[in-house]
Amino acid sequence: MRLDLTTLNLVLAIEQTRSITRGAEREHLALAAASKRISDLESRLGVQLFERRARGVEPTEACRALVRHIRSLNASLHALESEVVEFARGIKGHLRIAANAGAIAECLPADMAAFLQNHPQIRISLEDMTSSETQTAVAEGRADIGVFTPPILDNRLETRRYRNGRLAVLVPEGHALAGRKSVSFDDLLDFDLVGLHAGASAQELMREQALARGRTLNARLAVRGFDAIAQLVEARLGVAVLPQGPAERFAQVFSVQLLRLDETWAQRDYVLGVARVERLPTVVQRFIDALSPIPKEIKP
């Protein structure tokens, strides 16, 4: 069965606008032609894609499944076009990397720089996402490689161990905990916490740990960026748990004190994830081999 891109993009447009009329307009098709395309596609697939309602249409479960594949296909086509065009400019490959904030702050930049020094004709784009968003982006083809912390939520990914990291604590100077070298998580639960936005792996981990103790996480402020967290801690608006690498740097810049977090879960792994396919593009394979020379796959 052959499916043309015009019809597939029409399905996507209708799913997004919830209207065959507006979907047809967006794809520059006459309404009658758009309706026939959808009807023909439903007949060929043997499923109903949209439920007709008085004020538009509602996608069926079959349509939602098809839309996921259309988005993945469009992402792959965009990557294909971008990479081929770049060959004309002397660029021999384009890597799209998605990574969580911890990996970007602790270890990824130096490894990217070393890789680009050895492969100057490869271009890298990097997007900051949560660990769960990163996994979805790689599985759906919107990123070539993901760097994140477990748990592994998508069995469409092949993963390798990358680096070890550790969580640490920042408190303001003069704080009740400032005279100590290390603290437990229970010690922190008595204070307001400054953290990353909901969905960030460290934030979700702390929420789970608090619930396991029958406690509530006093997440007073949530921001994007570790530097913002450090400034809020300095302003005495709370204490914070963040990756040790940036925490050590902030302790030298801001009026905050670095403490060890005495918990087994404070030690965490960073993982490389790629789509589970028979053969990866050469540039992707080279990058993961450079960052993780000995394959050690982690199962979901």
N, C-alpha and C positions, 0 to 999 in steps of 0.2 A: 504494500500500500504506500503510495507516494502522497505526501502532504506538502502543499506549497506554503511559502512563508507569508504570502499575502493573507491567506485564510487564517493561519495561525496567529498572526498579529491582530487580525480582526477579532478573534476569540479573546485575546488579551485585552484589547480595547473595550470590548463589550463587558468583560468581567470587571474591569476597573470603573467603567462609567455606569454599569447596571442598566444600559440602554442600547438597543440595537441601532436606534437612530443616531445617537451621539457617537457610538463606536464606528458606525459607517462614515460619519462626518470626519472623525479623527483620522481614519485611514483613506479618506478621499474616495469613497465608494458610494454609488447610488444605493438608496435603501433597499430597493428590490434586488439588486445584485448581492448586497450583503446578506439579506435574508436567505437567498438561494444558496450562497456559499455555506452558511451555517446549517441549513437543512440538508444539503448534500453531505457535509462532513458528518453530521449525526447519523445519516443513513450508512455511510461507509464504516463508521466506528461501531455502529449498532448500539449507541447509547444516546440518551438525551443530555445535552450540554447545559441548556437553560430552561428554567421554568418561567413561562410567560405569566406576568402579573399585570394588574390594571395600571400600575405606574412604572412599568419597566420589566426587567427580567432579573432572576436570581440564579446564580450558578449552581449547578448540581455538584455532588461529590466527584463525579467523573470529570466535570469541567475543572474543578480545583486541582485534580491530579494532572490533567492536561496542561493547565496553566503553569504548574511547577516545572514541567519539562520545557515549555515554551520559553520561560525565563532563563532556564539553564542553557537552552539552545542559543538564545539571543546573546547571552553573556559569552558563550564560546565563539560565536560569529564575530562579536565585537573584538574579542581578544585576537582572533585570527586576522581580522582586518588591520588592527593596530600593529601586530607583529610583522606582517608582511610589508606594510607601508614603511616601517622603520628600517627594513633592510635597504631601502633606497637611500636612507640617511646614514648608512654605515653602522646602524645598530643591529646586532646579531641575535637579539632576543629581548624579551620583556617579561619580567617576573612580577606578578601581582601577589603581594604578601599581605595577609591580615594577621594581626597579633594583638594580644591583650596588653594592657598598660604596663604590667609588671615586666613582661619580656622586653618591651621597648625601653623601659627605664633601666633594666639590669644588665642585659647581655646581648640583645640583638644588634644594636648599632655597630659595635666593634666587629662582629662577625660579618655583617653586611659590607662594611668598609674593606675588610680583608678580601672578601670574595670579589668585590668590584675592582680591587687593585690587580687581581689575577685575571679578571674578565672585564676589561674596560669597555667592551663593546656591548655589554648587556645593561639594560636599563631596569631599575627596580622602582616600583611604586609600593608604598606602605600605608596601610590604613589601620587606625586604632579602633579595635572593637572589643567587646567582652569575649570571654572564652566560648560561651555558647554561640554568640553571633559569628565568631571566627569559624567554628566548626560548620555552621550552616552555610556560610559564604563559600567555603571550600567544597562542600558536598554538592552545592548547586552550581558550581563553576564560576562564581563571581570572584574567586581568588584561586591562585595556583597552589599556594602553600599557606598553612596556618600555623601560628605559634601560640600555644595556650597552655593552661593548666588543667589537669583532670578534674572531674570525671569526664570520660569520653562518652559523648551522648549520641553519636551517630555512627552506625556500623558501616556506612558508606566510605569511611575514611580508613586509610592505612597510616599508622602512627609509628614514630620513632622517639626514643628518649633523646632529649637535647641537652638541657642543663639542669643543675640543681639550684634552687633558690631558697631563701629563708625570709620569714616575716619577722619584723622587729617593731618596737614601740617607740613613739615619740611623745614626750610630755613637756609642758612648759617649764622653764627654769623656775625653781622655787615651789614646784608642785609637791603635793603630799608624797608622791612616789619618786620624786627626783633624786632622793638620796640613795636609791637602790640600784643595783647593777642589772637585776632581772626581776621580772614579774610574771605571775600566772594570769591566765585569762580571767579567772574569778576576781583578781585584784582590779582589773579594768572595768568590770561590769558595774562597779559602784560609781563610775564617772560617766559624763557625757562623752560620746565618741564622735570624732570627725572622720568621715570616710568617703569613699567613692560612691558614685550613683548606683542605684539598684541594678543588679545583674552582674556587677563586677565580681570576679571570682573570690577575692579576699573578703568582700562584703557579705556575699552569700555564705561563705564558710563560717564567718563569725556569727551570722544569724543562726545557722544550724547548731553551732556550738552552744550558743546562748539557750536555744530551745531545749537542747539535750540536758542542760542544767536546770531547766524549769525557770529560766530567767528571761528578762526582756532586754534586748539590745537598745541602749539609749543612743540611737543614731541621731544626734541633734542636728548635724549639718551634713549634707551630701553634695560633693562638688566633682568636677572633672579635672583631673590633673593632680599629681602628687605635690607639686610646688604650692598649689593653693591650699592643700591640706596642711603643709608645714607652716604656712603663714597664719592659718586659723589657729593652729596649736600655739604658735608663738603669741598670738593675741589672747591666749588663755580661754579659748572657747571650747576646749575639750582635749582629749588625748586621741592618739591615732595608732592604728596598726597598718603598716605598709611594707613593701619589700625592703630588705636590708640595704641594698645598694644605694638607692636614692635616700633612704633614711640616714645613712652615714654621711652623705654629701650635705644634706640639709642641716645636720647637727653642727657642721662647720660654718654654716652661713647664717642660720637663724638662732634666736635665743631659745633653743630647745635642747632637751637631753635625750640621748639614745639609750634604750634599755633592751635587754634580751627578753624575748618572749619564750618562757619556759613551758612549751607545749609540744608534743610530738607532731601535731599537725602544722606547726609553724615551719617545719621543713617540707618543701614542696618541689615537685618536678615541673619543668617546662617540656612540652611535647611538640614535635613537628608533625603536622598532619597534611596528607595529600589525598587526592581522590583515589579510590581503589580501582585502578584500571590495569589492563594487561601491560601497557608500556607507557611510561611517562615521557613528556617532551624532554629532549636532551638538556635544555637549560634548567628545567626543574630538577632533574636527576642530579645534575652537577651541584646545584645549590644544597640539596639535602645531604648529598654525600660529603660536601665540604663541612657542613655543620654537625653531621652525625655519621662519621666514617664507618662505624660498626653498627649495622642494623640490629636494633633491639625493639621489635614491635611490641606495643602495648595493646592488649585486647580490651574492648569495651566492657 
